[in-house]
Amino acid sequence: MLQILSIEAASEAPVAGGELAARLAGLQRALRILEPGGGGPSCDAEEFDAIEFASEAARRCFDIRSERVIGEASAGLEAVVSVRGTGREPHPAAVDLVAEAIREGLASLDDLIRR
């Protein structure tokens, strides 16, 4: 099973700066697996520095949303890797759906922090 970050670890404590960077880096790596030629998000961990100043409620909301995005990305990547493991290529539309879910998830996290 492919894991970007343990959901149990993500739910134990509010997100910290290092963990935030790890989550974002994991999602960006996932997107590069799906789109090796680029097309990934422009966001970097530095763009999410505001989480350090966010309220406890915003941090918990970030935890929940990032957990969901990571879960969706993991499930989609697992399916893509499984198909590729059999020597076939997954349908391009399926790969696009997984990539779009990751991009939308990163945008949702960005929107939450920028409020």
Residue frames as qw, qx, qy, qz and C-alpha x, y, z in Angstrom:
[[0.000, 0.889, 0.459, 0.000, 0.00, 0.00, 0.00],
 [0.396, 0.407, -0.005, 0.824, 1.27, 3.44, -0.90],
 [0.343, -0.808, -0.419, 0.232, 1.17, 5.97, 1.92],
 [0.284, 0.723, -0.045, 0.628, 1.98, 9.64, 1.77],
 [0.059, -0.389, 0.550, -0.737, 1.53, 10.24, 5.49],
 [0.223, -0.268, -0.915, 0.203, -0.05, 8.15, 8.19],
 [0.321, -0.614, -0.354, -0.628, -3.58, 9.35, 8.84],
 [0.687, -0.580, -0.398, 0.180, -3.19, 8.31, 12.47],
 [0.535, -0.174, -0.110, 0.819, -0.12, 10.53, 12.79],
 [0.043, 0.374, 0.267, 0.887, -1.96, 13.39, 11.11],
 [0.468, -0.637, -0.410, -0.456, -4.87, 13.22, 13.54],
 [0.666, -0.349, -0.500, 0.430, -2.90, 13.04, 16.78],
 [0.323, -0.574, -0.169, 0.733, -1.81, 16.67, 17.06],
 [0.335, 0.889, 0.106, -0.293, -2.28, 19.98, 15.31],
 [0.793, 0.476, 0.070, 0.373, -0.18, 20.33, 12.21],
 [0.444, -0.723, 0.158, 0.505, 3.28, 21.77, 12.77],
 [0.269, 0.810, -0.313, -0.416, 5.47, 23.55, 10.24],
 [0.099, -0.424, 0.866, 0.246, 7.66, 20.52, 9.48],
 [0.423, 0.264, 0.863, -0.087, 4.71, 18.19, 9.15],
 [0.449, 0.757, 0.206, -0.427, 2.95, 20.71, 6.94],
 [0.186, 0.692, -0.568, -0.406, 5.95, 20.81, 4.62],
 [0.234, -0.154, 0.954, 0.102, 6.03, 17.00, 4.56],
 [0.492, 0.495, 0.664, -0.268, 2.32, 16.80, 3.66],
 [0.412, 0.810, -0.048, -0.415, 2.65, 19.33, 0.86],
 [0.029, 0.576, -0.755, -0.311, 5.83, 17.71, -0.45],
 [0.386, 0.058, 0.920, -0.025, 4.10, 14.32, -0.45],
 [0.517, 0.659, 0.459, -0.295, 1.15, 15.66, -2.42],
 [0.292, 0.810, -0.324, -0.393, 3.45, 17.39, -4.88],
 [0.167, -0.360, 0.894, 0.209, 5.46, 14.15, -5.34],
 [0.502, 0.338, 0.781, -0.154, 2.19, 12.34, -5.97],
 [0.475, 0.792, 0.129, -0.361, 1.30, 14.84, -8.66],
 [0.119, 0.700, -0.621, -0.333, 4.74, 14.44, -10.28],
 [0.397, -0.061, 0.914, 0.058, 4.22, 10.66, -10.36],
 [0.509, 0.586, 0.609, -0.165, 1.03, 11.25, -12.31],
 [0.440, 0.893, 0.089, 0.041, 2.36, 14.10, -14.44],
 [0.774, -0.261, 0.124, 0.563, 6.13, 13.62, -14.82],
 [0.448, 0.441, 0.257, 0.734, 6.39, 16.46, -17.34],
 [0.038, 0.072, -0.217, 0.973, 5.19, 19.06, -14.87],
 [0.406, -0.454, -0.517, -0.602, 1.73, 20.49, -14.48],
 [0.483, -0.373, -0.679, 0.408, 2.05, 20.36, -10.72],
 [0.209, -0.920, -0.332, 0.010, 0.87, 23.04, -8.33],
 [0.354, 0.677, -0.214, 0.609, 2.83, 26.21, -7.89],
 [0.546, -0.772, 0.085, -0.314, 2.39, 26.14, -4.12],
 [0.542, 0.296, -0.649, 0.443, 5.34, 25.52, -1.84],
 [0.540, -0.477, -0.605, 0.340, 5.45, 25.05, 1.90],
 [0.246, -0.103, -0.171, 0.948, 6.52, 28.69, 2.26],
 [0.264, -0.320, -0.374, -0.829, 3.16, 29.76, 0.85],
 [0.643, -0.507, -0.535, -0.207, 1.50, 28.03, 3.79],
 [0.353, 0.164, -0.533, 0.752, 3.55, 29.82, 6.48],
 [0.387, -0.398, 0.028, -0.831, 0.33, 31.43, 7.74],
 [0.776, -0.308, -0.533, -0.135, -0.62, 28.12, 9.41],
 [0.502, -0.003, -0.545, 0.671, 1.85, 29.03, 12.15],
 [0.073, -0.030, 0.260, -0.962, -0.35, 32.01, 13.00],
 [0.493, -0.286, -0.562, -0.599, -3.72, 30.34, 12.44],
 [0.593, -0.386, 0.341, -0.619, -6.19, 29.68, 15.21],
 [0.342, -0.169, 0.913, -0.143, -6.53, 26.23, 16.74],
 [0.671, 0.440, 0.474, -0.364, -9.82, 25.79, 14.87],
 [0.543, 0.731, -0.291, -0.295, -8.19, 26.63, 11.52],
 [0.004, 0.516, -0.856, -0.026, -5.37, 24.17, 12.26],
 [0.517, 0.075, 0.816, -0.248, -7.86, 21.41, 13.05],
 [0.672, 0.621, 0.187, -0.357, -9.75, 22.20, 9.86],
 [0.328, 0.711, -0.586, -0.207, -6.46, 22.05, 7.96],
 [0.280, -0.291, 0.909, -0.102, -5.73, 18.67, 9.57],
 [0.638, 0.325, 0.629, -0.302, -9.10, 17.28, 8.51],
 [0.608, 0.730, -0.053, -0.308, -8.89, 18.62, 4.97],
 [0.182, 0.668, -0.710, -0.133, -5.30, 17.53, 4.45],
 [0.460, -0.123, 0.863, -0.167, -6.16, 14.08, 5.81],
 [0.698, 0.505, 0.416, -0.292, -8.94, 13.80, 3.23],
 [0.475, 0.788, -0.316, -0.230, -6.74, 15.01, 0.37],
 [0.078, -0.534, 0.842, 0.010, -3.95, 12.62, 1.37],
 [0.593, 0.085, 0.768, -0.225, -6.43, 9.73, 1.57],
 [0.689, 0.647, 0.181, -0.271, -7.83, 10.49, -1.88],
 [0.302, 0.774, -0.535, -0.154, -4.35, 10.87, -3.35],
 [0.308, -0.374, 0.872, -0.070, -3.18, 7.62, -1.77],
 [0.689, 0.286, 0.626, -0.226, -6.16, 5.68, -3.10],
 [0.615, 0.756, -0.020, -0.224, -5.81, 7.10, -6.59],
 [0.137, 0.731, -0.663, -0.082, -2.05, 6.58, -6.70],
 [0.511, -0.200, 0.827, -0.123, -2.40, 3.04, -5.44],
 [0.749, 0.478, 0.416, -0.195, -4.76, 2.29, -8.33],
 [0.473, 0.826, -0.275, -0.136, -2.43, 3.88, -10.90],
 [0.101, -0.620, 0.778, -0.023, 0.64, 2.11, -9.53],
 [0.675, 0.010, 0.714, -0.187, -1.24, -1.18, -9.42],
 [0.750, 0.620, 0.180, -0.144, -2.17, -0.93, -13.10],
 [0.311, 0.824, -0.473, -0.025, 1.36, 0.12, -14.04],
 [0.428, -0.472, 0.762, -0.115, 2.69, -2.81, -12.01],
 [0.795, 0.229, 0.555, -0.089, 0.95, -5.18, -14.39],
 [0.445, -0.089, 0.572, 0.683, 2.83, -3.67, -17.32],
 [0.192, 0.689, 0.590, 0.375, -0.12, -1.70, -18.63],
 [0.099, 0.121, -0.098, 0.983, -0.79, 2.01, -18.66],
 [0.124, 0.534, 0.692, -0.471, -3.83, 3.32, -16.78],
 [0.269, 0.741, 0.518, 0.332, -6.45, 5.15, -18.78],
 [0.307, 0.246, -0.066, 0.917, -5.34, 8.79, -19.21],
 [0.371, -0.609, -0.235, -0.660, -8.73, 10.06, -18.01],
 [0.782, -0.521, -0.333, 0.080, -8.29, 8.15, -14.74],
 [0.623, -0.071, -0.172, 0.760, -4.83, 9.62, -14.23],
 [0.036, 0.442, 0.123, 0.888, -6.22, 13.09, -14.97],
 [0.572, -0.648, -0.336, -0.374, -8.99, 12.61, -12.38],
 [0.770, -0.420, -0.274, 0.395, -6.49, 11.67, -9.67],
 [0.453, 0.107, -0.024, 0.885, -4.21, 14.59, -10.58],
 [0.170, -0.563, -0.240, -0.772, -7.13, 17.01, -10.59],
 [0.679, -0.635, -0.358, -0.081, -8.27, 15.79, -7.16],
 [0.683, -0.272, -0.186, 0.652, -4.79, 16.50, -5.81],
 [0.222, 0.293, 0.120, 0.922, -4.67, 19.96, -7.41],
 [0.395, -0.642, -0.327, -0.570, -8.13, 20.81, -6.04],
 [0.745, -0.533, -0.349, 0.197, -7.11, 19.54, -2.61],
 [0.547, -0.088, -0.103, 0.826, -4.00, 21.72, -2.57],
 [0.022, -0.444, -0.224, -0.867, -6.07, 24.70, -3.68],
 [0.577, -0.653, -0.405, -0.275, -8.60, 24.02, -0.91],
 [0.711, -0.415, -0.270, 0.500, -5.81, 23.96, 1.68],
 [0.350, 0.151, 0.063, 0.923, -4.37, 27.16, 0.26],
 [0.249, -0.591, -0.340, -0.688, -7.80, 28.86, 0.43],
 [0.668, -0.621, -0.407, 0.047, -8.25, 27.81, 4.05],
 [0.630, -0.299, -0.157, 0.700, -4.93, 29.29, 5.12],
 [0.232, 0.217, 0.187, 0.929, -5.35, 32.53, 3.17],
 [0.269, -0.738, -0.539, -0.303, -8.74, 33.38, 4.75]]
